Amino acid sequence: MAATRIRKQVLGANVFSASTPLIESGAGAVGTSTDLAHGDHVHPAVSLAGLMTNPMTTPADIIVGGTAGAPARLAKGADGTVLTVDPTTHLLVWAAPTGGGGGGGGPLDIEAPTGTPNGTLAAFTLVQGAPSADTALMLFKNGILQKPGSGNDFTLSGAVVTFEAGNIPQTGDILMATLTDSSAVTIGSATPLIESGSGSAGASGNASDEAHVHPAYGGGGGGATMADEFGTTISAPSAITFKKPLFLFDHGSGVFDIYIARPITLIATDPTYGDDCTANPVDARWTLAGPTPMSIVADGIKYALTITTARDRMSQPFTDTGQDFEIIAHYKALSNGNQMVGITCTDSSGTGAAYSPYNDGNAYLWAVSGWGYAGTEPSTVAPAFTDFWLSLRRIGTNWYGRWTIDNGVTWHTTLAYSNGATITEIGVGSIFGGGGTTAQLCGFNYATPDFGF
């Protein structure tokens, strides 16, 4: 039987013929076959209408809504700028950051100007740049507000502060500055304080050397009297001059307090504490103590002190209510710094703080125990021993020492020393044995801040 030879096999109609080709764009009828093997499928063009085209071209670009909300590219801002809303166009823009809002403007940035105080360098550069005017700069040296202008404390040129001769920062001095809106601070046109009544206001326009007149209470002035901050009766209209009253204290974390304190030279001494050292014999409030109590000779002008051993002291009893306070002692003719003669503040066991010059050319805050030296704390260079004022100040539990030789025009201030002793006596004396010392005490004044804010 002859074999049948298959020459052609029909698999089915329209398998590979008469098919409508795939089209990627253009028009055409959609195929009707539901069989995937059939080729009568038409793939019309995909419309992209209404889909977003990416406008970004550069790293860190962002997309913002443009006209009618259409996507638009906003390039990244310059380093240090922030994304904000323009107050005129009300659109997003990159801009330099500004101070925060609130009742009186944003927070102040406190800075340490560039430069290291060394007794010679007079010019320092502000990190924040140039203020709009010298009245838009608050510059503090050792916490004391400086007055701008030639012949005052410093001059300003651009971002460079130049201290006047005689006011050049010394080694250990601390400089702090803040820029303000020029309308916020007006130095040189301060209005003197007037409590009540009549009387001429102080003529000084220097905010750091303000002449305050306190007329009589009740209006009238005349022959009436008034009481000072401590209750002492003063005949009106006596003027009390505040020398360099502004002190800036750093509590850390950007928290600062500004205090105004009593002056160095008081018209009336504090009725509770202090002594102008003009009594003869010595004011009865003083108590002498120590292994060999010091010798004191009063002549109606000063107290001449002779100190021979450590822990010799003259003190006044003190009531500690936690108040901030400052003690200023005026010394002359200190023979040497061996005995660490200065100001002492201690509790009933002799624990506390002291401040004095020493024989190594520095003036130190000291930790005190048993009325004697117990530790060396922050220091500055020491004054000449001929005629100087020492100050020991407590703010909270922090103690600060400072000295001046020009009645408070220029101060040299230490960093803080923390001591939480409850003080029961204040005075002057020696905390170290060094072969004996003589000195003249010409004033011992106590003050509390008039106000802080």
Secondary structure, DSSP 8 states (H G I E B T S, - for coil): ------------TTSSSS-----SSS---------TT-----------TT-------STT-EEEE-GGG-EEEE----TT-EEEE-TTT-SEEEE------STT-S----B--BS---SS--EEE-TT---SSGGGEEEEETTEE--BSTTSSEEEETTEEEE-TT----TT--EEEEE--TTT--TT-------SS---------TTEEEEE---TTS--TT-EEE-TTS-EEETT-EEEEES-EEEEE-STT-EEEEE---SS-SS--SSS-B-S--SS--TT-EEESSS--EEEE-SS-EEEEE-STT-EEEEE---SS--EEEEEEEE----STT-EEEEEE-TTS-EEEEEE-TTSEEEEEEEETTEEEEEEEEEE---TTEEEEEEEEETTEEEEEEESSTTSS-EE---EE------EEEEEESS-SS-EEEEEEEEEEE--SEE-
